[in-house]
Amino acid sequence: MRAITARVSASFAGLSPTTIALILVVGLVLGVFPVYGCPTVLCVVAAVILRLNLPAVQLINQLVSPLQLVLLVPLNRFGARVVSGYAAFALPASWRIAGAARDAVIGWLCLCVPLGIALYFILAITLRSWAAPHPFRTARTS
């Protein structure tokens, strides 16, 4: 646990609070993308496009990877409710698998992306207020 804490703190050293919030949210939201193997590629692309610290984004991605498996069924069920017009029993097996992946991605788009945007604003505000100097804090002299 100390090694993980040391890596996370080293990855975030010298970054602004909004950048830290963006790294956390991008790693979290893309890390739970419900198609196996895609979160790593999506995190690399997002880190390059947004000019984020790639090792930090990948670290968050790897830390939340168990959530990808945990959220697979709930995202699939939610996505199936959104797209409830299709009859899955009449489709061939390969189409059913593709339909399940489609439903999970739709569930991810409908739930995780808006929650990630809200989480970004909450984290950015919280980290900015935490990092800002407080008028009642006094500098310690030794």
Backbone hydrogen bonds, N-H to C=O, Kabsch-Sander energy under -0.5 kcal/mol:
donor,donor_aa,acceptor,acceptor_aa,energy
5,T,1,M,-2.3
6,A,2,R,-2.5
7,R,3,A,-2.1
8,V,4,I,-2.6
9,S,5,T,-2.5
10,A,6,A,-2.0
11,S,7,R,-2.2
12,F,8,V,-1.6
13,A,9,S,-0.5
15,L,12,F,-1.6
20,I,16,S,-2.2
21,A,17,P,-2.3
22,L,18,T,-2.2
23,I,19,T,-2.5
24,L,20,I,-2.4
25,V,21,A,-2.4
26,V,22,L,-2.7
27,G,23,I,-2.4
28,L,24,L,-2.1
29,V,25,V,-3.1
30,L,26,V,-2.2
31,G,27,G,-1.1
32,V,28,L,-1.0
32,V,29,V,-0.5
33,F,30,L,-1.2
36,Y,34,P,-0.5
38,C,35,V,-1.6
41,V,37,G,-0.9
42,L,38,C,-3.0
43,C,39,P,-2.5
44,V,40,T,-2.0
45,V,41,V,-2.5
46,A,42,L,-2.7
47,A,43,C,-2.5
48,V,44,V,-2.2
49,I,45,V,-2.6
50,L,46,A,-2.8
51,R,47,A,-0.6
52,L,47,A,-2.3
54,L,52,L,-0.9
57,V,53,N,-2.2
58,Q,54,L,-2.6
59,L,55,P,-2.1
60,I,56,A,-2.2
61,N,57,V,-2.4
62,Q,58,Q,-2.5
63,L,59,L,-2.1
64,V,60,I,-1.9
65,S,62,Q,-0.6
67,L,64,V,-1.1
68,Q,64,V,-0.8
68,Q,65,S,-0.8
69,L,65,S,-0.9
70,V,66,P,-1.8
71,L,67,L,-2.8
72,L,69,L,-0.5
73,V,69,L,-0.5
75,L,71,L,-2.4
76,N,72,L,-2.0
77,R,73,V,-2.7
78,F,74,P,-2.3
79,G,75,L,-2.6
80,A,76,N,-2.2
81,R,77,R,-1.7
82,V,78,F,-1.7
83,V,79,G,-2.0
84,S,81,R,-0.9
86,Y,83,V,-1.2
88,A,86,Y,-0.9
90,A,87,A,-0.8
91,L,88,A,-1.0
96,R,92,P,-1.8
97,I,93,A,-1.9
98,A,94,S,-2.0
99,G,95,W,-2.6
100,A,96,R,-2.3
101,A,97,I,-2.2
102,R,98,A,-2.5
103,D,99,G,-2.7
104,A,100,A,-2.2
105,V,101,A,-2.4
106,I,102,R,-2.5
107,G,103,D,-2.5
108,W,104,A,-2.3
109,L,105,V,-2.7
110,C,106,I,-2.3
111,L,107,G,-2.0
112,C,108,W,-1.2
113,V,108,W,-1.5
115,L,111,L,-1.9
116,G,112,C,-2.4
117,I,113,V,-2.1
118,A,114,P,-2.2
119,L,115,L,-2.6
120,Y,116,G,-2.2
121,F,117,I,-1.8
122,I,118,A,-2.2
123,L,119,L,-3.0
124,A,120,Y,-3.0
125,I,121,F,-2.2
126,T,122,I,-2.4
127,L,123,L,-3.2
128,R,124,A,-2.2
129,S,125,I,-2.3
130,W,126,T,-2.1
131,A,127,L,-2.1
132,A,128,R,-1.6
137,R,134,H,-1.0
